[in-house]
């Protein structure tokens, strides 16, 4: 029987009358089960951004607590299967990530790809869909982090506010940022829908009519537990106002 890698799930009871919030952290873990032999990579490489989104889970969990949200997070490395990609995408099981070759992903057979999809992506999808079906309406937020230097180029963006065809929540967030928010926010930076990063948003939120957003946080800002809590506190305050404004405008 095939081993399944169930996602991390944390549930909450929303406050009476509050908008349901579901938070996703697809790249929460850099764990690679032993039978995959680290995909041919050394331990040092598996600690870098290519294997996961450092700091993202800590921010997501604190946001979940502050917003009384539900959380679904990946339990294995994005290199085994990137849950923010559809099964047919080559980047779901990449042979290359930035400057790093991934030996264990070279020349995968269709059976290999289907086995990973069934073991990792299928349980993730089921867990998320069960929660969304239960909540019926709400907003969806995905939490990611990105490396400060990519292909040798320094990234000055601190937090990216990304969206696909539905920009309602991103618009609301950008509309309420003020001088009290200590980080710079940029729309669709360092990635955008054209980079294929909005699969989760399109599949699970846009398709249901849920307002949604992807938050990309530069990972040097969330290296420690304290930094993650501070970041989540600022983001939670911003999101609470944005979601409240959206609820008032659209009755989400």
Number of C-alpha atoms within 10 A of each C-alpha: 3 8 10 16 18 20 24 18 16 14 14 15 9 14 11 7 6 14 22 23 25 24 25 27 28 29 30 28 23 23 18 18 13 8 7 11 11 21 19 12 15 10 9 7 12 18 15 13 20 22 23 26 27 27 26 29 24 23 28 26 24 19 28 22 17 15 23 19 25 25 27 25 27 27 21 25 24 28 27 25 25 24 26 21 20 17 19 11 11 12 18 21 25 19 17 16 14 9 10 11 15 19 14 18 20 13 9 12 10 8 9 11 19 15 15 20 23 16 17 25 25 16 16 24 17 13 16 21 13 11 16 22 10 9 15 11 17 21 22 25 24 25 25 26 27 25 17 18 11 12 7 8 8 10 14 12 18 20 23 25 23 26 26 20 10 18 16 17 25 23 17 18 22 15 13 13 18 10 6 8 13 10 17 11 19 15 17 19 17 20 17 17 15 9 8 15 17 22 16 23 27 19 13 17 21 20 10 15 14 22 22 28 28 26 23 25 28 25 21 15 17 21 14 14 12 12 16 22 18 16 20 24 17 15 19 19 14 20 22 15 16 22 23 16 17 20 14 10 9 9 10 17
